[in-house]
Amino acid sequence: MAKQIYNGSTDKRIIGMKIMNGELKEEDLKDYLESLPDVSANADKVTVVMEKKDRPVS
């Protein structure tokens, strides 16, 4: 089992603040992210068709 170096929020703003405050090292985060498994094969393709509707000018 990989050593878990970060178990907080995955919000990039919070991670950025933790790096700036010295609570988390960038290289530790990089190592952790590289240790995560590739699960891209589990993704489903989603097709979205957007229709433009004319709106009256107010």
Short mmCIF file of the C-alpha atoms (twelve columns), coordinates in Angstrom:
data_MODEL
# 
_entry.id   MODEL 
# 
loop_
_atom_site.group_PDB 
_atom_site.id 
_atom_site.type_symbol 
_atom_site.label_atom_id 
_atom_site.label_alt_id 
_atom_site.label_comp_id 
_atom_site.label_asym_id 
_atom_site.label_seq_id 
_atom_site.Cartn_x 
_atom_site.Cartn_y 
_atom_site.Cartn_z 
_atom_site.pdbx_PDB_model_num 
ATOM 1  C CA . MET A 1  0.000   0.000  0.000   1 
ATOM 2  C CA . ALA A 2  1.354   3.416  -0.960  1 
ATOM 3  C CA . LYS A 3  2.193   5.880  1.784   1 
ATOM 4  C CA . GLN A 4  -0.596  8.440  1.955   1 
ATOM 5  C CA . ILE A 5  1.007   11.861 2.244   1 
ATOM 6  C CA . TYR A 6  -2.148  13.905 1.810   1 
ATOM 7  C CA . ASN A 7  -5.647  13.120 2.995   1 
ATOM 8  C CA . GLY A 8  -7.293  16.553 3.001   1 
ATOM 9  C CA . SER A 9  -9.360  18.445 0.487   1 
ATOM 10 C CA . THR A 10 -8.539  17.945 -3.179  1 
ATOM 11 C CA . ASP A 11 -9.488  21.538 -3.988  1 
ATOM 12 C CA . LYS A 12 -6.497  23.038 -5.790  1 
ATOM 13 C CA . ARG A 13 -6.843  26.332 -3.892  1 
ATOM 14 C CA . ILE A 14 -6.530  24.583 -0.523  1 
ATOM 15 C CA . ILE A 15 -3.622  22.463 -1.748  1 
ATOM 16 C CA . GLY A 16 -1.940  25.641 -3.028  1 
ATOM 17 C CA . MET A 17 -2.368  27.321 0.360   1 
ATOM 18 C CA . LYS A 18 -0.923  24.291 2.153   1 
ATOM 19 C CA . ILE A 19 2.109   24.363 -0.153  1 
ATOM 20 C CA . MET A 20 2.564   28.121 0.419   1 
ATOM 21 C CA . ASN A 21 2.273   27.659 4.204   1 
ATOM 22 C CA . GLY A 22 4.817   24.834 4.182   1 
ATOM 23 C CA . GLU A 23 2.301   22.229 5.370   1 
ATOM 24 C CA . LEU A 24 2.809   20.231 2.171   1 
ATOM 25 C CA . LYS A 25 5.852   19.917 -0.069  1 
ATOM 26 C CA . GLU A 26 5.327   20.142 -3.829  1 
ATOM 27 C CA . GLU A 27 7.524   17.120 -4.496  1 
ATOM 28 C CA . ASP A 28 5.593   15.050 -1.921  1 
ATOM 29 C CA . LEU A 29 2.334   15.973 -3.641  1 
ATOM 30 C CA . LYS A 30 3.834   15.113 -7.038  1 
ATOM 31 C CA . ASP A 31 5.024   11.712 -5.763  1 
ATOM 32 C CA . TYR A 32 1.586   11.037 -4.274  1 
ATOM 33 C CA . LEU A 33 -0.235  11.958 -7.504  1 
ATOM 34 C CA . GLU A 34 2.099   9.743  -9.543  1 
ATOM 35 C CA . SER A 35 1.363   6.822  -7.188  1 
ATOM 36 C CA . LEU A 36 -2.389  6.956  -7.872  1 
ATOM 37 C CA . PRO A 37 -3.704  4.228  -10.190 1 
ATOM 38 C CA . ASP A 38 -4.793  5.062  -13.737 1 
ATOM 39 C CA . VAL A 39 -8.554  4.526  -13.784 1 
ATOM 40 C CA . SER A 40 -9.227  6.306  -17.075 1 
ATOM 41 C CA . ALA A 41 -10.445 3.022  -18.573 1 
ATOM 42 C CA . ASN A 42 -13.465 3.269  -16.236 1 
ATOM 43 C CA . ALA A 43 -14.637 6.559  -17.772 1 
ATOM 44 C CA . ASP A 44 -17.780 6.732  -19.866 1 
ATOM 45 C CA . LYS A 45 -17.970 8.846  -23.011 1 
ATOM 46 C CA . VAL A 46 -20.597 11.570 -22.790 1 
ATOM 47 C CA . THR A 47 -21.890 13.414 -25.840 1 
ATOM 48 C CA . VAL A 48 -23.656 16.709 -25.294 1 
ATOM 49 C CA . VAL A 49 -25.565 18.426 -28.072 1 
ATOM 50 C CA . MET A 50 -26.145 22.112 -27.450 1 
ATOM 51 C CA . GLU A 51 -28.895 23.881 -29.337 1 
ATOM 52 C CA . LYS A 52 -28.803 27.622 -29.762 1 
ATOM 53 C CA . LYS A 53 -32.164 29.192 -29.079 1 
ATOM 54 C CA . ASP A 54 -32.844 32.752 -30.124 1 
ATOM 55 C CA . ARG A 55 -33.970 34.897 -27.234 1 
ATOM 56 C CA . PRO A 56 -35.902 38.091 -27.719 1 
ATOM 57 C CA . VAL A 57 -33.969 41.263 -26.896 1 
ATOM 58 C CA . SER A 58 -35.406 43.041 -23.864 1 
# 
